[in-house]
């Protein structure tokens, strides 16, 4: 199984936000966004920062997908 952040990218579109806007609002790096683009692991601290910045829950920004 892999982690997918497709829900996060869709949420950003719905909120009319760019990834760089998310970086600023959540205080995360562009490197972290690059890792997420590749469906790589990020820390739970980062996920919590994103959820707090977007006022959402973990299940709103990520999901597990079968390989």
C-alpha positions as CSV (number, residue, x, y, z in Angstrom):
1,X,0.0,0.0,0.0
2,X,1.1,3.6,-0.6
3,X,0.0,6.9,0.7
4,X,-1.8,9.2,-1.8
5,X,-2.2,12.9,-1.3
6,X,-4.6,13.4,-4.2
7,X,-7.2,14.6,-1.8
8,X,-4.9,17.3,-0.6
9,X,-4.2,18.5,-4.2
10,X,-8.0,18.5,-4.9
11,X,-8.7,20.4,-1.7
12,X,-6.1,23.1,-2.7
13,X,-7.8,23.5,-6.0
14,X,-11.2,23.8,-4.3
15,X,-9.7,26.4,-2.0
16,X,-8.1,28.2,-4.9
17,X,-4.7,27.8,-3.2
18,X,-1.3,27.1,-4.8
19,X,1.2,24.7,-3.2
20,X,3.5,27.6,-2.4
21,X,0.5,29.2,-0.5
22,X,0.2,26.1,1.5
23,X,3.9,26.2,2.3
24,X,3.5,29.6,3.8
25,X,0.3,29.0,5.6
26,X,1.3,25.7,7.1
27,X,5.0,26.7,7.6
28,X,6.3,23.8,5.7
29,X,9.1,23.6,3.1
30,X,8.9,23.2,-0.6
31,X,11.0,20.0,-0.2
32,X,8.1,18.6,1.8
33,X,5.6,19.4,-0.9
34,X,8.0,17.7,-3.4
35,X,8.1,14.6,-1.3
36,X,4.3,14.6,-1.1
37,X,4.1,15.0,-4.9
38,X,6.1,11.7,-5.2
39,X,3.8,10.0,-2.6
40,X,6.7,9.7,-0.2
41,X,6.4,9.6,3.5
42,X,6.4,12.8,5.6
43,X,6.2,13.2,9.3
44,X,2.9,13.3,11.2
45,X,4.0,16.8,12.4
46,X,3.8,18.0,8.8
47,X,0.4,16.4,8.3
48,X,-0.9,18.1,11.5
49,X,0.4,21.5,10.4
50,X,-1.4,21.1,7.0
51,X,-4.6,20.0,8.7
52,X,-4.4,23.0,11.1
53,X,-3.7,25.4,8.3
54,X,-6.6,24.1,6.2
55,X,-8.9,23.4,9.1
56,X,-9.5,19.8,8.0
57,X,-8.9,16.2,9.1
58,X,-6.2,13.7,8.0
59,X,-8.7,11.8,6.0
60,X,-9.4,15.0,4.0
61,X,-5.9,15.2,2.7
62,X,-4.6,11.6,2.3
63,X,-5.6,8.0,1.8
64,X,-4.1,4.6,1.4
65,X,-4.0,3.0,-2.1
66,X,-3.3,-0.5,-3.1
67,X,-0.2,-0.9,-5.3
